[in-house]
Amino acid sequence: MKTDPKLDTLGDIHNAKKLLKKHGYFIENLWHIYDVKYINDDQILNTCSDSKAYDILNTVLTSEHVIELINNKIRFEVYQE
């Protein structure tokens, strides 16, 4: 009996997230290429390729500015306790 490939993929993603969380990784805020490709800003849809969308995510999420903001917020929260 064949199963739906989409369900297999969702199961794989779920299992991967469980494994990462088990090992201490924060998995509650993951980004996907669709977050880039299908952003709706004034009714303009971005139709870039999957590869370009991934590159955009990489550039944004590894930028010095974003990393600095996250690290500063972590420090702030740690010292609030």
Backbone as XML, in Angstrom:
<?xml version="1.0"?>
<chain id="A" units="angstrom">
  <residue number="1" name="MET">
    <atom name="N" x="0.847" y="-1.184" z="0.000"/>
    <atom name="CA" x="0.000" y="0.000" z="0.000"/>
    <atom name="C" x="0.890" y="1.243" z="0.000"/>
  </residue>
  <residue number="2" name="LYS">
    <atom name="N" x="0.650" y="2.135" z="-0.949"/>
    <atom name="CA" x="1.415" y="3.377" z="-1.021"/>
    <atom name="C" x="0.823" y="4.409" z="-0.079"/>
  </residue>
  <residue number="3" name="THR">
    <atom name="N" x="1.715" y="5.193" z="0.508"/>
    <atom name="CA" x="1.247" y="6.295" z="1.338"/>
    <atom name="C" x="1.446" y="7.596" z="0.578"/>
  </residue>
  <residue number="4" name="ASP">
    <atom name="N" x="0.765" y="8.605" z="1.026"/>
    <atom name="CA" x="0.856" y="9.922" z="0.410"/>
    <atom name="C" x="2.259" y="10.484" z="0.678"/>
  </residue>
  <residue number="5" name="PRO">
    <atom name="N" x="3.021" y="10.844" z="-0.367"/>
    <atom name="CA" x="4.371" y="11.389" z="-0.172"/>
    <atom name="C" x="4.390" y="12.642" z="0.698"/>
  </residue>
  <residue number="6" name="LYS">
    <atom name="N" x="3.318" y="13.444" z="0.628"/>
    <atom name="CA" x="3.254" y="14.640" z="1.472"/>
    <atom name="C" x="3.204" y="14.261" z="2.941"/>
  </residue>
  <residue number="7" name="LEU">
    <atom name="N" x="2.456" y="13.194" z="3.259"/>
    <atom name="CA" x="2.394" y="12.744" z="4.645"/>
    <atom name="C" x="3.739" y="12.190" z="5.094"/>
  </residue>
  <residue number="8" name="ASP">
    <atom name="N" x="4.426" y="11.483" z="4.212"/>
    <atom name="CA" x="5.765" y="10.984" z="4.541"/>
    <atom name="C" x="6.694" y="12.151" z="4.843"/>
  </residue>
  <residue number="9" name="THR">
    <atom name="N" x="6.639" y="13.186" z="4.013"/>
    <atom name="CA" x="7.486" y="14.357" z="4.204"/>
    <atom name="C" x="7.157" y="15.044" z="5.523"/>
  </residue>
  <residue number="10" name="LEU">
    <atom name="N" x="5.880" y="15.221" z="5.819"/>
    <atom name="CA" x="5.492" y="15.846" z="7.084"/>
    <atom name="C" x="5.968" y="15.021" z="8.270"/>
  </residue>
  <residue number="11" name="GLY">
    <atom name="N" x="5.869" y="13.706" z="8.154"/>
    <atom name="CA" x="6.367" y="12.833" z="9.218"/>
    <atom name="C" x="7.872" y="12.960" z="9.386"/>
  </residue>
  <residue number="12" name="ASP">
    <atom name="N" x="8.593" y="13.034" z="8.278"/>
    <atom name="CA" x="10.045" y="13.212" z="8.336"/>
    <atom name="C" x="10.407" y="14.527" z="9.012"/>
  </residue>
  <residue number="13" name="ILE">
    <atom name="N" x="9.690" y="15.583" z="8.651"/>
    <atom name="CA" x="9.949" y="16.902" z="9.252"/>
    <atom name="C" x="9.654" y="16.859" z="10.744"/>
  </residue>
  <residue number="14" name="HIS">
    <atom name="N" x="8.537" y="16.264" z="11.107"/>
    <atom name="CA" x="8.172" y="16.150" z="12.525"/>
    <atom name="C" x="9.246" y="15.386" z="13.303"/>
  </residue>
  <residue number="15" name="ASN">
    <atom name="N" x="9.690" y="14.267" z="12.756"/>
    <atom name="CA" x="10.725" y="13.466" z="13.436"/>
    <atom name="C" x="12.046" y="14.216" z="13.527"/>
  </residue>
  <residue number="16" name="ALA">
    <atom name="N" x="12.402" y="14.951" z="12.474"/>
    <atom name="CA" x="13.646" y="15.721" z="12.497"/>
    <atom name="C" x="13.571" y="16.817" z="13.564"/>
  </residue>
  <residue number="17" name="LYS">
    <atom name="N" x="12.427" y="17.480" z="13.653"/>
    <atom name="CA" x="12.259" y="18.527" z="14.666"/>
    <atom name="C" x="12.329" y="17.951" z="16.076"/>
  </residue>
  <residue number="18" name="LYS">
    <atom name="N" x="11.704" y="16.790" z="16.285"/>
    <atom name="CA" x="11.762" y="16.139" z="17.601"/>
    <atom name="C" x="13.209" y="15.816" z="17.975"/>
  </residue>
  <residue number="19" name="LEU">
    <atom name="N" x="13.968" y="15.303" z="17.015"/>
    <atom name="CA" x="15.359" y="14.951" z="17.273"/>
    <atom name="C" x="16.189" y="16.182" z="17.607"/>
  </residue>
  <residue number="20" name="LEU">
    <atom name="N" x="16.015" y="17.229" z="16.835"/>
    <atom name="CA" x="16.759" y="18.465" z="17.105"/>
    <atom name="C" x="16.409" y="19.037" z="18.475"/>
  </residue>
  <residue number="21" name="LYS">
    <atom name="N" x="15.123" y="19.064" z="18.802"/>
    <atom name="CA" x="14.697" y="19.588" z="20.102"/>
    <atom name="C" x="15.281" y="18.753" z="21.238"/>
  </residue>
  <residue number="22" name="LYS">
    <atom name="N" x="15.293" y="17.445" z="21.057"/>
    <atom name="CA" x="15.857" y="16.534" z="22.064"/>
    <atom name="C" x="17.310" y="16.885" z="22.359"/>
  </residue>
  <residue number="23" name="HIS">
    <atom name="N" x="18.011" y="17.386" z="21.356"/>
    <atom name="CA" x="19.424" y="17.711" z="21.503"/>
    <atom name="C" x="19.660" y="19.195" z="21.777"/>
  </residue>
  <residue number="24" name="GLY">
    <atom name="N" x="18.606" y="19.902" z="22.190"/>
    <atom name="CA" x="18.764" y="21.270" z="22.678"/>
    <atom name="C" x="18.574" y="22.374" z="21.652"/>
  </residue>
  <residue number="25" name="TYR">
    <atom name="N" x="18.198" y="22.044" z="20.447"/>
    <atom name="CA" x="18.003" y="23.077" z="19.432"/>
    <atom name="C" x="16.600" y="23.675" z="19.546"/>
  </residue>
  <residue number="26" name="PHE">
    <atom name="N" x="16.509" y="24.978" z="19.351"/>
    <atom name="CA" x="15.218" y="25.650" z="19.330"/>
    <atom name="C" x="14.615" y="25.486" z="17.941"/>
  </residue>
  <residue number="27" name="ILE">
    <atom name="N" x="13.459" y="24.861" z="17.875"/>
    <atom name="CA" x="12.876" y="24.527" z="16.576"/>
    <atom name="C" x="11.502" y="25.166" z="16.369"/>
  </residue>
  <residue number="28" name="GLU">
    <atom name="N" x="11.133" y="26.085" z="17.241"/>
    <atom name="CA" x="9.793" y="26.664" z="17.177"/>
    <atom name="C" x="9.672" y="27.773" z="16.138"/>
  </residue>
  <residue number="29" name="ASN">
    <atom name="N" x="10.781" y="28.239" z="15.602"/>
    <atom name="CA" x="10.755" y="29.341" z="14.648"/>
    <atom name="C" x="11.638" y="28.990" z="13.458"/>
  </residue>
  <residue number="30" name="LEU">
    <atom name="N" x="11.111" y="28.155" z="12.588"/>
    <atom name="CA" x="11.852" y="27.754" z="11.402"/>
    <atom name="C" x="11.347" y="28.543" z="10.199"/>
  </residue>
  <residue number="31" name="TRP">
    <atom name="N" x="12.218" y="28.832" z="9.294"/>
    <atom name="CA" x="11.867" y="29.572" z="8.091"/>
    <atom name="C" x="11.909" y="28.628" z="6.896"/>
  </residue>
  <residue number="32" name="HIS">
    <atom name="N" x="11.087" y="28.898" z="5.914"/>
    <atom name="CA" x="10.987" y="28.069" z="4.725"/>
    <atom name="C" x="11.116" y="28.969" z="3.498"/>
  </residue>
  <residue number="33" name="ILE">
    <atom name="N" x="11.565" y="28.400" z="2.399"/>
    <atom name="CA" x="11.703" y="29.198" z="1.181"/>
    <atom name="C" x="10.380" y="29.846" z="0.780"/>
  </residue>
  <residue number="34" name="TYR">
    <atom name="N" x="9.257" y="29.249" z="1.153"/>
    <atom name="CA" x="7.959" y="29.849" z="0.833"/>
    <atom name="C" x="7.763" y="31.177" z="1.566"/>
  </residue>
  <residue number="35" name="ASP">
    <atom name="N" x="8.450" y="31.352" z="2.697"/>
    <atom name="CA" x="8.373" y="32.634" z="3.393"/>
    <atom name="C" x="8.949" y="33.761" z="2.543"/>
  </residue>
  <residue number="36" name="VAL">
    <atom name="N" x="9.838" y="33.433" z="1.639"/>
    <atom name="CA" x="10.413" y="34.402" z="0.710"/>
    <atom name="C" x="9.612" y="34.440" z="-0.584"/>
  </residue>
  <residue number="37" name="LYS">
    <atom name="N" x="9.343" y="33.283" z="-1.127"/>
    <atom name="CA" x="8.726" y="33.199" z="-2.449"/>
    <atom name="C" x="7.307" y="33.743" z="-2.504"/>
  </residue>
  <residue number="38" name="TYR">
    <atom name="N" x="6.572" y="33.607" z="-1.433"/>
    <atom name="CA" x="5.163" y="33.972" z="-1.473"/>
    <atom name="C" x="4.825" y="35.109" z="-0.515"/>
  </residue>
  <residue number="39" name="ILE">
    <atom name="N" x="5.812" y="35.961" z="-0.247"/>
    <atom name="CA" x="5.550" y="37.122" z="0.595"/>
    <atom name="C" x="4.632" y="38.065" z="-0.168"/>
  </residue>
  <residue number="40" name="ASN">
    <atom name="N" x="3.631" y="38.566" z="0.501"/>
    <atom name="CA" x="2.646" y="39.424" z="-0.147"/>
    <atom name="C" x="2.783" y="40.835" z="0.409"/>
  </residue>
  <residue number="41" name="ASP">
    <atom name="N" x="3.343" y="41.714" z="-0.387"/>
    <atom name="CA" x="3.550" y="43.097" z="0.023"/>
    <atom name="C" x="2.913" y="43.989" z="-1.029"/>
  </residue>
  <residue number="42" name="ASP">
    <atom name="N" x="1.824" y="44.611" z="-0.686"/>
    <atom name="CA" x="1.077" y="45.435" z="-1.632"/>
    <atom name="C" x="0.683" y="44.636" z="-2.877"/>
  </residue>
  <residue number="43" name="GLN">
    <atom name="N" x="0.264" y="43.392" z="-2.662"/>
    <atom name="CA" x="-0.219" y="42.525" z="-3.734"/>
    <atom name="C" x="0.863" y="42.126" z="-4.741"/>
  </residue>
  <residue number="44" name="ILE">
    <atom name="N" x="2.131" y="42.258" z="-4.383"/>
    <atom name="CA" x="3.222" y="41.847" z="-5.275"/>
    <atom name="C" x="3.760" y="40.512" z="-4.758"/>
  </residue>
  <residue number="45" name="LEU">
    <atom name="N" x="3.706" y="39.481" z="-5.593"/>
    <atom name="CA" x="4.215" y="38.168" z="-5.209"/>
    <atom name="C" x="5.618" y="37.986" z="-5.760"/>
  </residue>
  <residue number="46" name="ASN">
    <atom name="N" x="6.516" y="37.537" z="-4.931"/>
    <atom name="CA" x="7.893" y="37.285" z="-5.332"/>
    <atom name="C" x="7.945" y="35.875" z="-5.934"/>
  </residue>
  <residue number="47" name="THR">
    <atom name="N" x="8.333" y="35.772" z="-7.174"/>
    <atom name="CA" x="8.349" y="34.464" z="-7.846"/>
    <atom name="C" x="9.778" y="34.000" z="-8.124"/>
  </residue>
  <residue number="48" name="CYS">
    <atom name="N" x="10.682" y="34.257" z="-7.208"/>
    <atom name="CA" x="12.070" y="33.827" z="-7.403"/>
    <atom name="C" x="12.170" y="32.302" z="-7.297"/>
  </residue>
  <residue number="49" name="SER">
    <atom name="N" x="13.291" y="31.775" z="-7.723"/>
    <atom name="CA" x="13.514" y="30.329" z="-7.674"/>
    <atom name="C" x="13.705" y="29.860" z="-6.229"/>
  </residue>
  <residue number="50" name="ASP">
    <atom name="N" x="13.567" y="28.556" z="-6.032"/>
    <atom name="CA" x="13.816" y="27.985" z="-4.702"/>
    <atom name="C" x="15.229" y="28.301" z="-4.236"/>
  </residue>
  <residue number="51" name="SER">
    <atom name="N" x="16.182" y="28.173" z="-5.138"/>
    <atom name="CA" x="17.581" y="28.425" z="-4.804"/>
    <atom name="C" x="17.796" y="29.879" z="-4.381"/>
  </residue>
  <residue number="52" name="LYS">
    <atom name="N" x="17.220" y="30.802" z="-5.127"/>
    <atom name="CA" x="17.347" y="32.226" z="-4.789"/>
    <atom name="C" x="16.659" y="32.522" z="-3.462"/>
  </residue>
  <residue number="53" name="ALA">
    <atom name="N" x="15.498" y="31.920" z="-3.227"/>
    <atom name="CA" x="14.792" y="32.117" z="-1.962"/>
    <atom name="C" x="15.642" y="31.611" z="-0.795"/>
  </residue>
  <residue number="54" name="TYR">
    <atom name="N" x="16.296" y="30.480" z="-0.973"/>
    <atom name="CA" x="17.157" y="29.933" z="0.080"/>
    <atom name="C" x="18.345" y="30.862" z="0.331"/>
  </residue>
  <residue number="55" name="ASP">
    <atom name="N" x="18.930" y="31.380" z="-0.741"/>
    <atom name="CA" x="20.043" y="32.324" z="-0.600"/>
    <atom name="C" x="19.620" y="33.582" z="0.147"/>
  </residue>
  <residue number="56" name="ILE">
    <atom name="N" x="18.408" y="34.059" z="-0.127"/>
    <atom name="CA" x="17.896" y="35.240" z="0.575"/>
    <atom name="C" x="17.751" y="34.947" z="2.063"/>
  </residue>
  <residue number="57" name="LEU">
    <atom name="N" x="17.161" y="33.801" z="2.390"/>
    <atom name="CA" x="17.044" y="33.422" z="3.803"/>
    <atom name="C" x="18.411" y="33.348" z="4.465"/>
  </residue>
  <residue number="58" name="ASN">
    <atom name="N" x="19.362" y="32.740" z="3.792"/>
    <atom name="CA" x="20.707" y="32.619" z="4.340"/>
    <atom name="C" x="21.324" y="33.996" z="4.590"/>
  </residue>
  <residue number="59" name="THR">
    <atom name="N" x="21.193" y="34.887" z="3.626"/>
    <atom name="CA" x="21.754" y="36.235" z="3.759"/>
    <atom name="C" x="21.116" y="36.979" z="4.930"/>
  </residue>
  <residue number="60" name="VAL">
    <atom name="N" x="19.800" y="36.915" z="5.015"/>
    <atom name="CA" x="19.086" y="37.652" z="6.062"/>
    <atom name="C" x="19.354" y="37.065" z="7.439"/>
  </residue>
  <residue number="61" name="LEU">
    <atom name="N" x="19.192" y="35.753" z="7.567"/>
    <atom name="CA" x="19.258" y="35.124" z="8.881"/>
    <atom name="C" x="20.672" y="34.986" z="9.425"/>
  </residue>
  <residue number="62" name="THR">
    <atom name="N" x="21.679" y="35.110" z="8.570"/>
    <atom name="CA" x="23.066" y="35.061" z="9.054"/>
    <atom name="C" x="23.719" y="36.436" z="9.020"/>
  </residue>
  <residue number="63" name="SER">
    <atom name="N" x="22.913" y="37.465" z="8.785"/>
    <atom name="CA" x="23.473" y="38.815" z="8.741"/>
    <atom name="C" x="23.928" y="39.244" z="10.137"/>
  </residue>
  <residue number="64" name="GLU">
    <atom name="N" x="24.936" y="40.054" z="10.172"/>
    <atom name="CA" x="25.487" y="40.536" z="11.440"/>
    <atom name="C" x="24.413" y="41.246" z="12.259"/>
  </residue>
  <residue number="65" name="HIS">
    <atom name="N" x="23.583" y="42.020" z="11.594"/>
    <atom name="CA" x="22.531" y="42.769" z="12.280"/>
    <atom name="C" x="21.542" y="41.836" z="12.989"/>
  </residue>
  <residue number="66" name="VAL">
    <atom name="N" x="21.058" y="40.818" z="12.292"/>
    <atom name="CA" x="20.088" y="39.893" z="12.879"/>
    <atom name="C" x="20.723" y="39.120" z="14.027"/>
  </residue>
  <residue number="67" name="ILE">
    <atom name="N" x="21.925" y="38.640" z="13.841"/>
    <atom name="CA" x="22.612" y="37.881" z="14.895"/>
    <atom name="C" x="22.829" y="38.763" z="16.128"/>
  </residue>
  <residue number="68" name="GLU">
    <atom name="N" x="23.210" y="40.005" z="15.901"/>
    <atom name="CA" x="23.413" y="40.939" z="17.020"/>
    <atom name="C" x="22.102" y="41.186" z="17.764"/>
  </residue>
  <residue number="69" name="LEU">
    <atom name="N" x="21.016" y="41.389" z="17.033"/>
    <atom name="CA" x="19.711" y="41.600" z="17.681"/>
    <atom name="C" x="19.310" y="40.398" z="18.530"/>
  </residue>
  <residue number="70" name="ILE">
    <atom name="N" x="19.480" y="39.208" z="17.985"/>
    <atom name="CA" x="19.115" y="37.995" z="18.720"/>
    <atom name="C" x="19.986" y="37.838" z="19.970"/>
  </residue>
  <residue number="71" name="ASN">
    <atom name="N" x="21.289" y="37.998" z="19.813"/>
    <atom name="CA" x="22.185" y="37.855" z="20.966"/>
    <atom name="C" x="21.886" y="38.891" z="22.036"/>
  </residue>
  <residue number="72" name="ASN">
    <atom name="N" x="21.601" y="40.127" z="21.643"/>
    <atom name="CA" x="21.265" y="41.165" z="22.628"/>
    <atom name="C" x="19.975" y="40.832" z="23.358"/>
  </residue>
  <residue number="73" name="LYS">
    <atom name="N" x="18.977" y="40.333" z="22.647"/>
    <atom name="CA" x="17.705" y="39.971" z="23.273"/>
    <atom name="C" x="17.883" y="38.780" z="24.215"/>
  </residue>
  <residue number="74" name="ILE">
    <atom name="N" x="18.700" y="37.812" z="23.833"/>
    <atom name="CA" x="18.981" y="36.680" z="24.726"/>
    <atom name="C" x="19.630" y="37.180" z="26.008"/>
  </residue>
  <residue number="75" name="ARG">
    <atom name="N" x="20.653" y="38.037" z="25.864"/>
    <atom name="CA" x="21.317" y="38.599" z="27.051"/>
    <atom name="C" x="20.314" y="39.343" z="27.936"/>
  </residue>
  <residue number="76" name="PHE">
    <atom name="N" x="19.455" y="40.137" z="27.327"/>
    <atom name="CA" x="18.449" y="40.894" z="28.066"/>
    <atom name="C" x="17.562" y="39.948" z="28.855"/>
  </residue>
  <residue number="77" name="GLU">
    <atom name="N" x="17.066" y="38.902" z="28.217"/>
    <atom name="CA" x="16.174" y="37.948" z="28.882"/>
    <atom name="C" x="16.892" y="37.191" z="29.988"/>
  </residue>
  <residue number="78" name="VAL">
    <atom name="N" x="18.147" y="36.823" z="29.785"/>
    <atom name="CA" x="18.914" y="36.099" z="30.798"/>
    <atom name="C" x="19.059" y="36.967" z="32.060"/>
  </residue>
  <residue number="79" name="TYR">
    <atom name="N" x="19.349" y="38.236" z="31.876"/>
    <atom name="CA" x="19.583" y="39.122" z="33.019"/>
    <atom name="C" x="18.299" y="39.597" z="33.665"/>
  </residue>
  <residue number="80" name="GLN">
    <atom name="N" x="17.138" y="39.328" z="33.082"/>
    <atom name="CA" x="15.853" y="39.686" z="33.682"/>
    <atom name="C" x="15.483" y="38.742" z="34.806"/>
  </residue>
  <residue number="81" name="GLU">
    <atom name="N" x="16.103" y="37.578" z="34.848"/>
    <atom name="CA" x="15.725" y="36.593" z="35.863"/>
    <atom name="C" x="16.474" y="36.774" z="37.145"/>
  </residue>
</chain>
